[in-house]
Amino acid sequence: HEAFPTFQTTRGTTRKRTDYLKSQNKDSLREEEEEEEEEDNDDDERIEVKRKIVALQRIVPGGEALGVDKLFEETAGYILALQGQIRAMRVLASFIEGMDKQKRKLGG
């Protein structure tokens, strides 16, 4: 905080002192409001993270019984497993599509 300025006691400077004090109060209130907003934002972020963790626990098999660190490890493994399944389905779909084309060529 800045040092409180010295004021003369004449009528004109009393108004300056009052204005100064009002501005200091406004600045103080603004700082408090900004701090409260930051705290609210932090709370909102925490709530959002918690909501996402709960959603992830529901998606990952067995995730509801896991702590956050283990949940993230399991999630990574689950994603890799799903990617492998997608690759396998693409290969099968390609194979079946090729068989269908060959069948049509042979008139079957």
LOZA-292658 format. One record per atom (N, C-alpha, C, CB): atom name; z negated, x, y negated; residue number from 1. Coordinates in pm, 1 decimal. Each point is the difference from the previous one (the first is absolute). Glycine has a CB too. Example, Ala and Ser with C-alpha at 12.3 -4.5 7.8 and 13.67 -1.06 7.14 Angstrom:
REM LOZA-292658
{'N' {-780.0 1319.0 569.0} 1},
{'CA' {0.0 -89.0 -119.0} 1},
{'C' {0.0 90.0 -120.0} 1},
{'CB' {-124.6 -189.2 117.3} 1},
{'N' {196.6 154.2 -222.3} 2},
{'CA' {-6.0 82.0 -119.0} 2},
{'C' {-73.0 -77.0 -109.0} 2},
{'CB' {214.5 118.4 62.8} 2},
END
This chain:
REM LOZA-292658
{'N' {0.0 83.5 118.7} 1},
{'CA' {0.0 -83.5 -118.7} 1},
{'C' {0.0 87.0 -123.6} 1},
{'CB' {-120.3 -181.5 123.0} 1},
{'N' {178.3 129.5 -229.0} 2},
{'CA' {2.1 76.9 -123.6} 2},
{'C' {-130.8 -20.1 -74.8} 2},
{'CB' {250.8 -20.6 -13.4} 2},
{'N' {-282.0 113.5 -70.2} 3},
{'CA' {-124.3 -7.6 -76.9} 3},
{'C' {6.6 -117.8 -95.8} 3},
{'CB' {-32.2 249.4 18.4} 3},
{'N' {-82.2 -312.1 -40.3} 4},
{'CA' {-7.7 -113.2 -90.4} 4},
{'C' {17.5 50.7 -141.4} 4},
{'CB' {-151.3 -126.9 157.3} 4},
{'N' {251.1 76.0 -230.2} 5},
{'CA' {24.7 52.7 -134.4} 5},
{'C' {-111.8 -40.6 -95.8} 5},
{'CB' {247.4 -9.0 42.8} 5},
{'N' {-267.7 90.7 -142.9} 6},
{'CA' {-101.0 -34.2 -100.4} 6},
{'C' {61.5 -98.5 -97.0} 6},
{'CB' {-113.9 225.3 22.1} 6},
{'N' {35.2 -323.4 -61.1} 7},
{'CA' {47.3 -104.6 -89.0} 7},
{'C' {-89.0 -4.1 -122.6} 7},
{'CB' {91.4 -133.1 193.8} 7},
{'N' {-31.6 107.5 -304.3} 8},
{'CA' {-77.9 -21.0 -121.1} 8},
{'C' {-48.6 -144.4 1.4} 8},
{'CB' {132.7 175.6 -130.6} 8},
{'N' {-233.9 -204.6 55.5} 9},
{'CA' {-58.6 -132.9 4.1} 9},
{'C' {56.5 -94.2 -104.2} 9},
{'CB' {-203.3 103.9 86.8} 9},
{'N' {312.9 -66.3 -148.4} 10},
{'CA' {59.1 -91.8 -97.9} 10},
{'C' {66.5 -113.8 74.0} 10},
{'CB' {35.7 186.7 -165.9} 10},
{'N' {-10.7 -292.9 94.1} 11},
{'CA' {54.2 -122.1 60.0} 11},
{'C' {132.4 25.8 73.9} 11},
{'CB' {-111.7 -132.0 -182.1} 11},
{'N' {203.0 210.3 127.0} 12},
{'CA' {129.6 26.7 61.5} 12},
{'C' {-11.7 77.9 129.8} 12},
{'CB' {99.3 -2.5 -225.6} 12},
{'N' {-190.7 96.2 232.8} 13},
{'CA' {-12.1 80.3 121.7} 13},
{'C' {-77.6 -73.0 108.2} 13},
{'CB' {10.2 205.5 -139.1} 13},
{'N' {-90.1 -304.9 101.8} 14},
{'CA' {-68.4 -79.4 103.5} 14},
{'C' {103.2 -73.4 83.1} 14},
{'CB' {-203.6 -27.4 -146.3} 14},
{'N' {305.9 -22.9 81.3} 15},
{'CA' {107.7 -67.9 71.9} 15},
{'C' {70.3 98.9 93.8} 15},
{'CB' {31.4 -161.5 -193.4} 15},
{'N' {-11.7 285.7 147.9} 16},
{'CA' {62.3 101.0 84.9} 16},
{'C' {-85.6 25.6 122.5} 16},
{'CB' {107.7 104.8 -200.2} 16},
{'N' {-240.3 -99.4 182.1} 17},
{'CA' {-89.8 22.6 112.4} 17},
{'C' {10.7 -115.0 100.5} 17},
{'CB' {-156.1 130.6 -149.7} 17},
{'N' {158.0 -253.0 97.6} 18},
{'CA' {11.6 -117.5 86.7} 18},
{'C' {133.1 2.2 74.4} 18},
{'CB' {-146.4 -132.2 -156.6} 18},
{'N' {253.5 163.3 85.6} 19},
{'CA' {132.1 8.8 63.5} 19},
{'C' {1.5 109.2 106.6} 19},
{'CB' {107.5 -81.8 -212.1} 19},
{'N' {-169.4 194.6 179.9} 20},
{'CA' {-6.8 110.4 94.9} 20},
{'C' {-73.9 -42.3 126.7} 20},
{'CB' {5.0 163.8 -190.5} 20},
{'N' {-118.6 -227.7 173.1} 21},
{'CA' {-79.6 -43.6 115.9} 21},
{'C' {75.5 -102.8 82.5} 21},
{'CB' {-210.0 44.5 -128.1} 21},
{'N' {280.8 -135.2 60.9} 22},
{'CA' {80.0 -99.1 73.0} 22},
{'C' {109.2 69.2 80.6} 22},
{'CB' {-46.7 -171.8 -178.1} 22},
{'N' {112.9 270.2 117.5} 23},
{'CA' {107.1 69.5 71.5} 23},
{'C' {-56.8 77.7 118.5} 23},
{'CB' {132.7 17.4 -213.4} 23},
{'N' {-251.0 40.7 196.9} 24},
{'CA' {-63.3 72.2 111.1} 24},
{'C' {-32.7 -96.1 113.4} 24},
{'CB' {-95.3 168.3 -160.7} 24},
{'N' {45.1 -286.8 126.7} 25},
{'CA' {-30.9 -100.8 101.7} 25},
{'C' {126.6 -44.3 71.2} 25},
{'CB' {-196.9 -76.8 -134.4} 25},
{'N' {306.8 58.0 58.7} 26},
{'CA' {126.7 -39.8 62.0} 26},
{'C' {48.7 108.1 94.9} 26},
{'CB' {58.0 -136.5 -202.1} 26},
{'N' {-67.0 263.5 158.2} 27},
{'CA' {42.0 111.4 85.2} 27},
{'C' {-83.5 3.2 126.7} 27},
{'CB' {72.0 130.7 -201.8} 27},
{'N' {-201.7 -150.5 186.5} 28},
{'CA' {-90.4 1.4 114.2} 28},
{'C' {33.2 -114.0 95.6} 28},
{'CB' {-179.0 103.9 -142.2} 28},
{'N' {205.0 -222.7 87.3} 29},
{'CA' {35.9 -114.7 83.8} 29},
{'C' {131.6 24.4 72.1} 29},
{'CB' {-122.2 -151.9 -156.6} 29},
{'N' {220.4 212.8 85.9} 30},
{'CA' {128.1 30.4 63.0} 30},
{'C' {-18.4 96.1 116.8} 30},
{'CB' {115.7 -36.9 -219.2} 30},
{'N' {-197.9 139.4 198.6} 31},
{'CA' {-25.8 96.9 106.8} 31},
{'C' {-65.3 -68.3 119.7} 31},
{'CB' {-24.2 183.0 -170.7} 31},
{'N' {-73.0 -270.9 144.2} 32},
{'CA' {-66.4 -73.0 108.6} 32},
{'C' {98.8 -89.3 73.6} 32},
{'CB' {-215.2 5.2 -128.1} 32},
{'N' {302.2 -74.1 53.1} 33},
{'CA' {99.6 -86.5 62.6} 33},
{'C' {96.3 81.6 85.7} 33},
{'CB' {-18.7 -160.2 -192.3} 33},
{'N' {60.1 278.0 141.3} 34},
{'CA' {90.6 85.2 76.6} 34},
{'C' {-66.2 48.1 128.8} 34},
{'CB' {111.1 71.8 -213.2} 34},
{'N' {-239.6 -36.0 204.4} 35},
{'CA' {-73.4 42.5 119.3} 35},
{'C' {-10.8 -113.8 100.0} 35},
{'CB' {-129.1 164.2 -137.7} 35},
{'N' {102.3 -285.5 88.3} 36},
{'CA' {-9.3 -116.2 89.1} 36},
{'C' {134.7 -27.6 65.9} 36},
{'CB' {-182.5 -97.0 -143.6} 36},
{'N' {293.1 110.4 66.2} 37},
{'CA' {132.5 -19.8 56.1} 37},
{'C' {28.6 101.9 108.8} 37},
{'CB' {76.9 -93.6 -217.7} 37},
{'N' {-115.2 219.9 193.8} 38},
{'CA' {20.1 103.8 101.2} 38},
{'C' {-79.3 -31.3 125.8} 38},
{'CB' {39.0 168.7 -180.7} 38},
{'N' {-163.4 -214.2 162.8} 39},
{'CA' {-82.0 -37.1 115.1} 39},
{'C' {61.2 -118.3 73.4} 39},
{'CB' {-204.4 85.0 -117.5} 39},
{'N' {254.4 -183.8 42.6} 40},
{'CA' {65.4 -115.4 62.0} 40},
{'C' {123.2 43.7 76.5} 40},
{'CB' {-85.5 -148.1 -182.2} 40},
{'N' {165.5 239.7 122.0} 41},
{'CA' {119.0 50.2 67.6} 41},
{'C' {-37.4 73.8 127.8} 41},
{'CB' {117.1 18.1 -220.6} 41},
{'N' {-223.9 63.2 214.9} 42},
{'CA' {-46.2 70.8 119.1} 42},
{'C' {-42.5 -99.2 107.7} 42},
{'CB' {-74.2 193.5 -142.5} 42},
{'N' {0.8 -297.9 101.4} 43},
{'CA' {-42.4 -102.8 95.1} 43},
{'C' {120.6 -70.9 59.3} 43},
{'CB' {-213.7 -30.6 -127.1} 43},
{'N' {312.7 -2.4 42.8} 44},
{'CA' {120.6 -67.2 47.9} 44},
{'C' {74.4 88.7 100.0} 44},
{'CB' {17.9 -125.4 -218.3} 44},
{'N' {-9.8 254.9 188.1} 45},
{'CA' {68.6 93.0 90.3} 45},
{'C' {-73.5 10.0 133.1} 45},
{'CB' {85.3 129.3 -197.6} 45},
{'N' {-218.0 -122.8 192.3} 46},
{'CA' {-79.0 6.5 123.3} 46},
{'C' {20.6 -125.2 84.5} 46},
{'CB' {-169.7 142.8 -117.0} 46},
{'N' {169.8 -257.6 51.5} 47},
{'CA' {20.7 -126.4 71.3} 47},
{'C' {137.9 -2.3 62.8} 47},
{'CB' {-155.5 -118.0 -157.5} 47},
{'N' {257.1 163.0 83.8} 48},
{'CA' {136.6 2.2 50.9} 48},
{'C' {12.6 94.9 119.6} 48},
{'CB' {84.8 -53.5 -230.8} 48},
{'N' {-146.1 171.0 221.6} 49},
{'CA' {3.6 95.5 111.1} 49},
{'C' {-69.1 -60.5 122.2} 49},
{'CB' {1.4 194.7 -162.4} 49},
{'N' {-115.3 -256.7 142.6} 50},
{'CA' {-73.5 -62.1 110.7} 50},
{'C' {84.8 -109.2 65.0} 50},
{'CB' {-219.2 50.4 -114.7} 50},
{'N' {287.2 -131.6 32.4} 51},
{'CA' {85.9 -107.0 52.5} 51},
{'C' {113.1 58.6 85.1} 51},
{'CB' {-54.5 -143.1 -201.1} 51},
{'N' {111.9 252.8 154.8} 52},
{'CA' {109.5 62.5 74.2} 52},
{'C' {-49.6 62.5 130.3} 52},
{'CB' {118.2 43.9 -216.6} 52},
{'N' {-237.9 12.5 214.4} 53},
{'CA' {-56.3 57.5 122.2} 53},
{'C' {-24.5 -108.6 103.1} 53},
{'CB' {-106.1 183.7 -133.4} 53},
{'N' {52.6 -297.1 89.2} 54},
{'CA' {-24.3 -111.4 91.6} 54},
{'C' {132.4 -49.1 58.8} 54},
{'CB' {-205.8 -66.6 -131.4} 54},
{'N' {309.7 56.4 48.0} 55},
{'CA' {131.7 -42.4 48.4} 55},
{'C' {53.3 99.5 102.6} 55},
{'CB' {46.1 -113.6 -220.0} 55},
{'N' {-62.0 242.2 194.0} 56},
{'CA' {45.7 103.3 92.8} 56},
{'C' {-77.7 -6.9 131.4} 56},
{'CB' {62.9 146.3 -194.5} 56},
{'N' {-192.1 -173.5 186.3} 57},
{'CA' {-80.9 -13.3 121.0} 57},
{'C' {50.2 -115.1 87.1} 57},
{'CB' {-197.7 93.3 -123.5} 57},
{'N' {248.6 -197.6 62.2} 58},
{'CA' {52.1 -113.9 75.8} 58},
{'C' {134.0 31.2 64.8} 58},
{'CB' {-120.1 -152.4 -155.1} 58},
{'N' {198.8 239.4 90.7} 59},
{'CA' {134.2 31.5 49.8} 59},
{'C' {-5.1 99.4 115.6} 59},
{'CB' {91.7 -43.3 -228.5} 59},
{'N' {-171.9 146.6 213.9} 60},
{'CA' {-5.4 106.5 100.0} 60},
{'C' {-84.7 -47.1 118.1} 60},
{'CB' {26.7 178.6 -179.3} 60},
{'N' {29.0 -171.3 301.0} 61},
{'CA' {-78.3 -42.6 116.4} 61},
{'C' {-131.7 77.7 10.3} 61},
{'CB' {213.7 -59.1 118.5} 61},
{'N' {-324.5 -14.1 -108.5} 62},
{'CA' {-132.2 61.3 9.1} 62},
{'C' {-52.2 50.5 -133.3} 62},
{'CB' {55.6 62.6 230.8} 62},
{'N' {15.6 -88.7 -337.5} 63},
{'CA' {-34.5 52.5 -131.3} 63},
{'C' {-128.6 -55.1 -56.9} 63},
{'CB' {238.1 27.7 -37.3} 63},
{'N' {-274.5 -148.5 75.7} 64},
{'CA' {-120.4 -61.7 -56.4} 64},
{'C' {-127.1 74.3 40.1} 64},
{'CB' {117.4 -219.5 4.0} 64},
{'N' {-110.6 294.0 105.5} 65},
{'CA' {-118.4 71.9 47.0} 65},
{'C' {-5.0 144.3 -51.1} 65},
{'CB' {1.5 -144.8 202.8} 65},
{'N' {97.0 182.9 -285.9} 66},
{'CA' {9.8 139.1 -43.6} 66},
{'C' {-49.4 19.7 -142.0} 66},
{'CB' {191.8 28.0 152.8} 66},
{'N' {-243.0 92.3 -179.6} 67},
{'CA' {-31.3 40.3 -136.7} 67},
{'C' {128.6 34.1 -72.4} 67},
{'CB' {-226.2 86.1 70.3} 67},
{'N' {218.4 -65.9 -198.8} 68},
{'CA' {119.8 21.1 -81.4} 68},
{'C' {77.6 124.4 43.7} 68},
{'CB' {-115.8 -112.4 -190.8} 68},
{'N' {48.2 225.1 212.1} 69},
{'CA' {70.8 122.7 39.3} 69},
{'C' {74.6 -18.4 131.9} 69},
{'CB' {-173.3 135.5 -120.0} 69},
{'N' {104.5 -188.4 218.1} 70},
{'CA' {62.0 -21.7 131.1} 70},
{'C' {109.9 -106.1 -9.7} 70},
{'CB' {-216.3 63.7 114.0} 70},
{'N' {194.7 -163.9 -199.2} 71},
{'CA' {101.0 -104.0 -20.4} 71},
{'C' {130.5 60.7 -49.6} 71},
{'CB' {-180.9 -166.2 -50.1} 71},
{'N' {172.1 260.0 -46.0} 72},
{'CA' {121.0 63.2 -51.6} 72},
{'C' {68.8 84.0 107.0} 72},
{'CB' {-102.0 2.5 -228.1} 72},
{'N' {25.0 65.7 310.3} 73},
{'CA' {59.5 77.0 110.3} 73},
{'C' {70.8 -92.7 97.3} 73},
{'CB' {-178.4 174.8 -23.3} 73},
{'N' {112.8 -283.5 59.5} 74},
{'CA' {59.2 -97.4 92.6} 74},
{'C' {124.2 -64.4 -60.2} 74},
{'CB' {-226.7 -44.0 97.1} 74},
{'N' {223.1 19.6 -227.3} 75},
{'CA' {115.1 -59.7 -68.3} 75},
{'C' {120.7 91.8 10.5} 75},
{'CB' {-153.4 -120.3 -158.7} 75},
{'N' {132.2 248.7 136.8} 76},
{'CA' {110.3 96.5 10.7} 76},
{'C' {58.3 -0.7 141.1} 76},
{'CB' {-106.6 143.0 -178.0} 76},
{'N' {20.4 -142.0 278.5} 77},
{'CA' {46.3 -5.1 138.0} 77},
{'C' {72.9 -130.3 31.7} 77},
{'CB' {-189.9 147.6 62.6} 77},
{'N' {139.3 -256.4 -116.9} 78},
{'CA' {60.6 -131.5 22.0} 78},
{'C' {139.2 -5.5 -61.5} 78},
{'CB' {-227.9 -106.0 2.6} 78},
{'N' {241.8 162.1 -120.4} 79},
{'CA' {131.3 3.4 -66.3} 79},
{'C' {99.0 80.4 83.5} 79},
{'CB' {-110.7 -19.9 -225.8} 79},
{'N' {66.4 134.9 275.7} 80},
{'CA' {88.9 81.4 84.5} 80},
{'C' {40.6 -74.5 126.3} 80},
{'CB' {-108.6 206.6 -88.8} 80},
{'N' {13.9 -277.4 149.2} 81},
{'CA' {30.3 -77.3 120.8} 81},
{'C' {100.5 -111.1 -30.7} 81},
{'CB' {-229.8 51.1 90.2} 81},
{'N' {211.5 -118.2 -201.1} 82},
{'CA' {93.9 -106.4 -38.5} 82},
{'C' {139.0 56.5 -26.9} 82},
{'CB' {-190.2 -131.0 -97.4} 82},
{'N' {196.2 248.0 33.3} 83},
{'CA' {129.6 62.8 -24.6} 83},
{'C' {69.8 33.7 131.5} 83},
{'CB' {-86.7 93.0 -216.5} 83},
{'N' {10.2 -46.5 315.3} 84},
{'CA' {56.4 29.1 132.0} 84},
{'C' {52.9 -125.6 66.5} 84},
{'CB' {-157.4 191.4 22.9} 84},
{'N' {84.9 -300.5 -35.9} 85},
{'CA' {44.7 -127.1 58.2} 85},
{'C' {128.8 -48.4 -67.3} 85},
{'CB' {-239.4 -58.8 54.1} 85},
{'N' {248.0 76.8 -185.6} 86},
{'CA' {121.3 -40.3 -72.1} 86},
{'C' {119.8 81.4 48.2} 86},
{'CB' {-138.5 -63.9 -200.8} 86},
{'N' {117.5 194.7 216.0} 87},
{'CA' {108.9 84.9 50.9} 87},
{'C' {44.2 -45.3 139.1} 87},
{'CB' {-88.5 193.3 -134.7} 87},
{'N' {-7.8 -222.1 221.6} 88},
{'CA' {32.0 -43.4 135.9} 88},
{'C' {76.4 -132.3 -1.5} 88},
{'CB' {-204.9 118.2 84.8} 88},
{'N' {164.4 -211.6 -170.1} 89},
{'CA' {70.6 -128.6 -8.4} 89},
{'C' {141.4 17.4 -52.4} 89},
{'CB' {-217.8 -114.5 -37.0} 89},
{'N' {236.6 206.6 -56.6} 90},
{'CA' {134.5 25.5 -52.5} 90},
{'C' {90.1 56.7 109.8} 90},
{'CB' {-96.0 40.6 -229.9} 90},
{'N' {40.6 51.3 307.6} 91},
{'CA' {77.4 58.1 110.2} 91},
{'C' {36.7 -108.6 100.3} 91},
{'CB' {-116.2 221.9 -30.5} 91},
{'N' {20.0 -305.2 66.9} 92},
{'CA' {28.1 -109.7 94.2} 92},
{'C' {102.5 -97.1 -56.9} 92},
{'CB' {-231.8 21.5 91.6} 92},
{'N' {217.0 -58.2 -218.0} 93},
{'CA' {94.3 -92.4 -62.0} 93},
{'C' {139.3 60.5 -1.5} 93},
{'CB' {-183.6 -96.2 -141.2} 93},
{'N' {193.2 223.8 112.0} 94},
{'CA' {128.6 69.3 -1.2} 94},
{'C' {61.4 1.5 140.3} 94},
{'CB' {-78.1 142.7 -193.2} 94},
{'N' {-3.9 -114.8 290.7} 95},
{'CA' {45.7 3.9 139.1} 95},
{'C' {51.4 -137.5 43.1} 95},
{'CB' {-165.8 183.8 50.4} 95},
{'N' {90.9 -287.6 -80.5} 96},
{'CA' {39.1 -136.9 38.4} 96},
{'C' {126.7 -40.5 -74.5} 96},
{'CB' {-241.6 -60.6 44.9} 96},
{'N' {249.0 96.1 -171.8} 97},
{'CA' {119.9 -30.5 -78.2} 97},
{'C' {121.1 69.4 61.1} 97},
{'CB' {-139.2 -26.4 -208.5} 97},
{'N' {124.4 151.1 249.5} 98},
{'CA' {109.0 74.9 63.8} 98},
{'C' {41.9 -64.6 131.4} 98},
{'CB' {-83.9 209.9 -106.9} 98},
{'N' {-14.7 -258.4 183.3} 99},
{'CA' {31.7 -67.4 126.6} 99},
{'C' {76.8 -129.0 -25.5} 99},
{'CB' {-205.5 99.1 104.9} 99},
{'N' {165.4 -172.8 -208.0} 100},
{'CA' {69.1 -124.1 -33.2} 100},
{'C' {144.1 27.1 -41.3} 100},
{'CB' {-217.9 -101.0 -70.4} 100},
{'N' {242.5 205.3 -6.2} 101},
{'CA' {135.0 35.5 -42.8} 101},
{'C' {86.2 37.2 121.1} 101},
{'CB' {-90.5 79.8 -222.4} 101},
{'N' {30.1 -2.1 312.1} 102},
{'CA' {72.9 43.5 119.3} 102},
{'C' {32.4 -120.0 88.5} 102},
{'CB' {-114.3 224.7 -9.3} 102},
{'N' {23.0 -318.2 17.9} 103},
{'CA' {19.5 -118.6 80.7} 103},
{'C' {116.2 -82.2 -55.6} 103},
{'CB' {-244.9 -1.8 60.4} 103},
{'N' {250.8 -12.2 -192.4} 104},
{'CA' {106.6 -76.6 -63.7} 104},
{'C' {136.4 68.0 22.1} 104},
{'CB' {-165.1 -84.0 -173.5} 104},
{'N' {166.0 217.0 172.6} 105},
{'CA' {125.2 73.3 21.4} 105},
{'C' {53.9 -26.4 141.9} 105},
{'CB' {-75.8 179.0 -164.1} 105},
{'N' {-16.2 -187.9 257.8} 106},
{'CA' {39.7 -19.6 139.3} 106},
{'C' {26.4 -146.3 31.2} 106},
{'CB' {-133.3 200.1 61.8} 106},
{'N' {112.4 -285.3 -161.7} 107},
{'CA' {30.8 -142.7 19.7} 107},
{'C' {-112.5 -75.1 68.0} 107},
{'CB' {238.8 59.7 13.5} 107},
{'N' {-360.0 -10.4 -24.0} 108},
{'CA' {-108.9 -62.7 72.8} 108},
{'C' {-92.3 -70.4 -83.2} 108},
{'CB' {20.1 164.9 158.7} 108},
END
